[in-house]
Amino acid sequence: GGAFCNGQRISVSKTDQ
């Protein structure tokens, strides 16, 4: 969802919280 997970910005992924 583009949240900050594990200190890095990600896109819609399995790790997206």
Backbone as XML, in Angstrom:
<?xml version="1.0"?>
<chain id="A" units="angstrom">
  <residue number="1" name="GLY">
    <atom name="N" x="0.804" y="-1.199" z="0.000"/>
    <atom name="CA" x="0.000" y="0.000" z="0.000"/>
    <atom name="C" x="0.844" y="1.257" z="0.000"/>
  </residue>
  <residue number="2" name="GLY">
    <atom name="N" x="2.128" y="1.103" z="-0.020"/>
    <atom name="CA" x="3.049" y="2.218" z="-0.023"/>
    <atom name="C" x="3.376" y="2.715" z="1.373"/>
  </residue>
  <residue number="3" name="ALA">
    <atom name="N" x="3.236" y="1.850" z="2.355"/>
    <atom name="CA" x="3.558" y="2.222" z="3.737"/>
    <atom name="C" x="5.040" y="2.004" z="4.007"/>
  </residue>
  <residue number="4" name="PHE">
    <atom name="N" x="5.482" y="2.502" z="5.161"/>
    <atom name="CA" x="6.890" y="2.325" z="5.517"/>
    <atom name="C" x="7.038" y="1.060" z="6.357"/>
  </residue>
  <residue number="5" name="CYS">
    <atom name="N" x="7.482" y="-0.007" z="5.711"/>
    <atom name="CA" x="7.696" y="-1.279" z="6.386"/>
    <atom name="C" x="9.190" y="-1.581" z="6.374"/>
  </residue>
  <residue number="6" name="ASN">
    <atom name="N" x="9.726" y="-1.948" z="7.510"/>
    <atom name="CA" x="11.147" y="-2.242" z="7.638"/>
    <atom name="C" x="12.019" y="-1.031" z="7.295"/>
  </residue>
  <residue number="7" name="GLY">
    <atom name="N" x="11.454" y="0.146" z="7.469"/>
    <atom name="CA" x="12.228" y="1.361" z="7.266"/>
    <atom name="C" x="12.410" y="1.738" z="5.809"/>
  </residue>
  <residue number="8" name="GLN">
    <atom name="N" x="11.711" y="1.086" z="4.900"/>
    <atom name="CA" x="11.831" y="1.462" z="3.496"/>
    <atom name="C" x="10.443" y="1.554" z="2.873"/>
  </residue>
  <residue number="9" name="ARG">
    <atom name="N" x="10.296" y="2.451" z="1.926"/>
    <atom name="CA" x="9.008" y="2.654" z="1.278"/>
    <atom name="C" x="8.813" y="1.587" z="0.203"/>
  </residue>
  <residue number="10" name="ILE">
    <atom name="N" x="7.681" y="0.911" z="0.275"/>
    <atom name="CA" x="7.400" y="-0.149" z="-0.677"/>
    <atom name="C" x="6.072" y="0.090" z="-1.371"/>
  </residue>
  <residue number="11" name="SER">
    <atom name="N" x="5.809" y="-0.712" z="-2.360"/>
    <atom name="CA" x="4.567" y="-0.648" z="-3.108"/>
    <atom name="C" x="3.632" y="-1.739" z="-2.600"/>
  </residue>
  <residue number="12" name="VAL">
    <atom name="N" x="2.559" y="-2.002" z="-3.327"/>
    <atom name="CA" x="1.624" y="-3.043" z="-2.923"/>
    <atom name="C" x="2.325" y="-4.395" z="-3.057"/>
  </residue>
  <residue number="13" name="SER">
    <atom name="N" x="2.683" y="-4.973" z="-1.927"/>
    <atom name="CA" x="3.403" y="-6.239" z="-1.929"/>
    <atom name="C" x="2.887" y="-7.129" z="-0.812"/>
  </residue>
  <residue number="14" name="LYS">
    <atom name="N" x="3.438" y="-8.321" z="-0.723"/>
    <atom name="CA" x="3.083" y="-9.262" z="0.323"/>
    <atom name="C" x="3.496" y="-8.743" z="1.698"/>
  </residue>
  <residue number="15" name="THR">
    <atom name="N" x="4.451" y="-7.820" z="1.730"/>
    <atom name="CA" x="4.934" y="-7.290" z="3.002"/>
    <atom name="C" x="4.314" y="-5.933" z="3.306"/>
  </residue>
  <residue number="16" name="ASP">
    <atom name="N" x="3.423" y="-5.459" z="2.423"/>
    <atom name="CA" x="2.836" y="-4.137" z="2.594"/>
    <atom name="C" x="1.868" y="-4.124" z="3.772"/>
  </residue>
  <residue number="17" name="GLN">
    <atom name="N" x="2.173" y="-3.297" z="4.746"/>
    <atom name="CA" x="1.298" y="-3.134" z="5.896"/>
    <atom name="C" x="0.820" y="-1.689" z="5.942"/>
  </residue>
</chain>
